[in-house]
Amino acid sequence: MDSSFENPAVYLSGPGQASIKESPLPNITDSHSVILKIAYVGVCGSDVHFWKHGGIINKVSEANPLIMGHEASGVVHSIGSAVTTLKVGDRVAIEPGRPCRRCKPCKAGRYNLCPSMKFAADPPDSHGTLRKFYEIPEDFCYVLPPDMGLDEGVLVEPTAVAVHACRLAEVKVGIDVVIFGAGTVGLLCAAVAKAMGARKVVSVDVNESRLEFARGFASTDTFLPGSGDTAGTIATQLNTAYFTKGADLVLEATGVESCIGAGIQVLKRGGTYVQVGLGKQRIQFPIVSLSEKEINMKGCFRYNAGDYDLALHLLGGGKVRVKDLITSVKVFEDVTEAWETTARGEGIKTLIRVGGV
């Protein structure tokens, strides 16, 4: 890391245009806030999309470059005068969204739907965590258990995504679950569903090595579709192999049209479908099957009240093991290679080491 910068940060100014530059040193602007020294930042699919396309809906530009990063861990560097839950030196996982706390969704306990949410690395002006120092409200920091590394702390964020999906789906003891996708979120959905009592979990992916990993990581059954299989064929083969009247629950973590169709068709009558992954803005799917089977279909967006707490409980208790997901750690100066590693589909989770903590 360039020692001439007090607070170096990775700015993205367009597709394929990233640079490390000085960013303003944060000040404690609220008595309930803290300043963290960032330790690690994780790479996820949205980071790759930003790197390749400059954004998803809102785009970065040379006039409005954006500091990247939202999956992160760090060490408390300084605290506001009213902070009571943290002290300097605490090792924490970061929840990277700041809701307004006043709107109807916030007051109803659904702050992930806050229309004024300021989420890390969200254009045009909500900068992210990929820098040395970062200010955040104390209640969006979660102290890590003593035996959990700061590298593992990065994985609390995607684990909270999986927890949110499983809570939306009302996973309970004895149900049968199909999970489409064996990337980081899909794998964590499988592990969390198992930890919450699912009887059978079947992971579906076109990558055999990821399915092999899923069998060891979450003790799942697996299914590898053929290259020419249609949604209907995939559903039929899954039901023949694993279920008699269909699965109780589908968690779809790919956003791929054929997987969405197969997910609806593999469900039993009255089953539940949760869309976890993002894909194209518009797709075709079997709406008649959705209606005839009276499927309970839900969207899923980030995480909400209690999701981080439950994620940490599962991780701290050893029911979900995220250390195994970390397959590569890059230094701060090699951030673009970290994004490219993920874009090439190498490994499971790549981290960027920011600080020397």
Protein Blocks (a to p, Z undefined) as FASTA:
>chain_A
ZZkbmbgcdddfbehiacdddddddddfbfkbccdddfbdcddfklmmmmmnopaklccd
fklccdehjbdcdddfbdcfklckbcehiacdddfbdcehlamklmnopamlpmkbcceh
iafklccfbdfbdcddfklcccddfklcfklmmmmmmmmmmmmmmmmnopaehiacddeh
jdfklmmmmmmmmmnopabdcdddfbfklmmmmmmmnopacddddfklcfklmmmmmmmm
mpmnopfbdcdfkopaklmmmmmmmpcehiacddfbdcdfbdcddfklmmmnopacddde
hiaehklmmmmmmmmnopacfklmpmbdcdfklmmmmmmmmmnopajbdcddfblZZ
